[in-house]
């Protein structure tokens, strides 16, 4: 039993080597989750759209609540749905806290699902979606195909104020806009 003494052993020698892998995986997962949440938020809460084409001027209402217009029209190109045509607001009628727009939509290519929203020009923080009216000529949700023209009404529950109305694609993205008088 002689003279050889084994070296002292410390418990730390048996601890597994530290790895940065869990920290890297955690960072990657957190970044992926944050990116997914951000993209989801952007898809459902888009900023108020900016018209892509300059809206045509409207004829001011002479009587205050109904305006017969000289067909305020704008051509549109809906790149998302591959549709194009002409959108016309023929008449604007304000009645209490709502406005009824008589419109004509002509589609020359593709098909356009009819969807609309509006902002008052004085306060763009509140968007107003078109309300289904139950009328036979209600345009909300209708589809117009190439070679067709449709005329009908769209109703918004909104204050009587100069406003901008937007035609949207099938995903609710702005295609073009027209002004309406108070």
C-alpha positions as CSV (number, residue, x, y, z in Angstrom):
1,X,0.0,0.0,0.0
2,X,2.5,2.2,-0.7
3,X,3.0,5.6,-1.7
4,X,0.6,6.3,-4.6
5,X,-2.2,8.6,-3.5
6,X,-4.9,9.2,-6.1
7,X,-5.6,12.8,-7.0
8,X,-8.6,14.4,-5.2
9,X,-11.8,14.3,-7.2
10,X,-14.3,17.2,-7.1
11,X,-18.0,16.7,-7.8
12,X,-17.9,19.5,-10.5
13,X,-15.8,17.3,-12.7
14,X,-18.9,15.1,-13.3
15,X,-21.2,18.0,-14.3
16,X,-22.2,17.9,-18.0
17,X,-20.5,20.5,-20.2
18,X,-22.5,23.6,-20.5
19,X,-24.1,24.1,-23.9
20,X,-25.5,27.3,-25.5
21,X,-28.0,25.2,-27.6
22,X,-31.0,25.7,-25.2
23,X,-30.4,29.5,-25.1
24,X,-30.2,29.6,-28.9
25,X,-33.3,27.5,-29.4
26,X,-35.2,29.6,-26.9
27,X,-34.2,32.9,-28.7
28,X,-35.2,31.4,-32.1
29,X,-38.6,30.2,-30.7
30,X,-39.3,33.6,-29.1
31,X,-38.4,35.4,-32.3
32,X,-40.7,33.1,-34.4
33,X,-43.6,33.5,-31.9
34,X,-43.1,37.3,-31.9
35,X,-43.0,37.4,-35.8
36,X,-46.1,35.2,-36.0
37,X,-48.0,37.5,-33.5
38,X,-46.9,40.6,-35.4
39,X,-47.9,39.2,-38.8
40,X,-51.3,38.0,-37.4
41,X,-51.9,41.5,-35.9
42,X,-51.0,43.2,-39.2
43,X,-53.3,40.9,-41.2
44,X,-56.3,41.6,-39.0
45,X,-55.6,45.2,-37.9
46,X,-54.4,47.0,-41.0
47,X,-53.8,50.8,-40.8
48,X,-56.4,52.9,-42.6
49,X,-55.8,52.5,-46.3
50,X,-54.5,55.3,-48.4
51,X,-56.3,55.7,-51.8
52,X,-54.2,54.4,-54.6
53,X,-55.9,56.6,-57.1
54,X,-57.0,60.2,-56.7
55,X,-60.7,60.2,-56.0
56,X,-62.9,62.1,-58.4
57,X,-64.4,65.3,-57.1
58,X,-68.1,65.1,-56.2
59,X,-70.9,67.6,-56.8
60,X,-71.9,69.2,-53.5
61,X,-75.5,68.6,-52.3
62,X,-77.7,71.5,-53.0
63,X,-80.6,70.5,-50.7
64,X,-78.4,69.3,-47.9
65,X,-79.4,65.6,-47.7
66,X,-79.7,64.3,-51.2
67,X,-77.4,64.8,-54.1
68,X,-78.1,63.8,-57.7
69,X,-74.6,63.6,-59.1
70,X,-73.3,63.6,-62.5
71,X,-72.1,60.0,-62.1
72,X,-68.9,60.2,-60.0
73,X,-66.9,57.4,-61.5
74,X,-63.4,55.9,-61.2
75,X,-61.8,53.0,-63.0
76,X,-60.5,50.2,-60.8
77,X,-57.9,47.5,-61.0
78,X,-58.2,44.8,-58.3
79,X,-54.8,43.0,-58.6
80,X,-55.6,40.6,-55.8
81,X,-58.7,39.2,-57.5
82,X,-57.5,40.0,-61.0
83,X,-60.6,42.1,-61.7
84,X,-61.0,45.5,-63.4
85,X,-63.8,47.8,-64.4
86,X,-65.5,51.0,-63.5
87,X,-67.2,52.0,-60.2
88,X,-69.8,54.8,-60.2
89,X,-71.7,56.5,-57.4
90,X,-74.9,57.7,-59.0
91,X,-76.7,59.1,-56.0
92,X,-76.0,60.0,-52.3
93,X,-78.9,60.2,-49.9
94,X,-78.4,61.0,-46.2
95,X,-81.2,60.1,-43.8
96,X,-80.6,60.5,-40.1
97,X,-77.4,58.7,-39.0
98,X,-77.0,56.8,-42.2
99,X,-76.2,57.3,-45.9
100,X,-77.6,55.3,-48.9
101,X,-75.4,55.3,-52.0
102,X,-76.8,54.2,-55.3
103,X,-73.9,52.7,-57.3
104,X,-73.2,51.1,-60.6
105,X,-70.3,48.6,-61.0
106,X,-69.2,47.5,-64.4
107,X,-66.6,44.7,-64.6
108,X,-64.5,44.2,-67.8
109,X,-62.2,41.5,-66.6
110,X,-62.3,38.9,-63.8
111,X,-64.9,39.1,-61.0
112,X,-65.3,41.6,-58.2
113,X,-66.9,40.7,-54.9
114,X,-68.6,43.9,-53.7
115,X,-67.4,45.1,-50.4
116,X,-67.2,48.7,-49.1
117,X,-66.1,50.7,-46.1
118,X,-66.0,54.5,-45.4
119,X,-64.3,57.2,-43.3
120,X,-65.6,60.6,-42.6
121,X,-62.9,63.0,-43.9
122,X,-62.7,64.9,-40.6
123,X,-62.0,61.8,-38.5
124,X,-60.3,58.8,-40.1
125,X,-59.9,56.9,-36.8
126,X,-63.4,55.3,-37.2
127,X,-64.0,53.1,-40.2
128,X,-67.7,52.3,-41.1
129,X,-68.5,49.1,-42.9
130,X,-71.3,48.8,-45.4
131,X,-74.4,47.5,-43.6
132,X,-76.6,44.8,-45.4
133,X,-80.0,46.5,-45.8
134,X,-82.1,43.6,-46.8
135,X,-83.3,45.5,-49.8
136,X,-83.5,43.6,-53.1
137,X,-81.0,46.0,-54.7
138,X,-78.4,45.7,-51.9
139,X,-74.9,45.3,-53.4
140,X,-73.0,44.2,-50.3
141,X,-71.5,40.7,-51.0
142,X,-72.7,40.4,-54.5
143,X,-70.3,39.3,-57.3
144,X,-70.0,41.0,-60.6
145,X,-68.3,39.1,-63.4
146,X,-66.6,40.2,-66.6
147,X,-69.1,41.7,-69.1
148,X,-71.7,42.4,-66.3
149,X,-72.9,45.7,-65.0
150,X,-75.0,46.0,-61.8
151,X,-76.7,48.9,-60.1
152,X,-77.9,48.9,-56.6
153,X,-77.6,50.5,-53.1
154,X,-75.1,50.4,-50.3
155,X,-75.9,51.6,-46.8
156,X,-73.6,53.0,-44.1
157,X,-74.6,53.8,-40.5
158,X,-72.4,56.9,-40.1
159,X,-72.5,60.6,-39.4
160,X,-73.6,63.1,-42.0
161,X,-70.3,64.4,-43.1
162,X,-68.1,64.6,-46.2
163,X,-66.6,61.2,-46.5
164,X,-64.5,58.8,-48.5
165,X,-66.0,55.4,-49.6
166,X,-63.7,52.6,-50.5
167,X,-64.3,49.6,-52.8
168,X,-62.4,46.6,-51.4
169,X,-61.2,43.3,-52.7
170,X,-62.3,39.9,-51.5
171,X,-59.9,40.1,-48.6
172,X,-61.1,43.5,-47.5
173,X,-58.1,45.4,-48.9
174,X,-58.7,48.8,-50.5
175,X,-58.9,48.9,-54.3
176,X,-60.0,52.5,-54.9
177,X,-62.0,55.3,-53.3
178,X,-64.6,58.0,-54.1
179,X,-65.6,61.1,-52.2
180,X,-69.2,61.7,-51.1
181,X,-70.6,65.1,-50.0
182,X,-72.3,65.7,-46.6
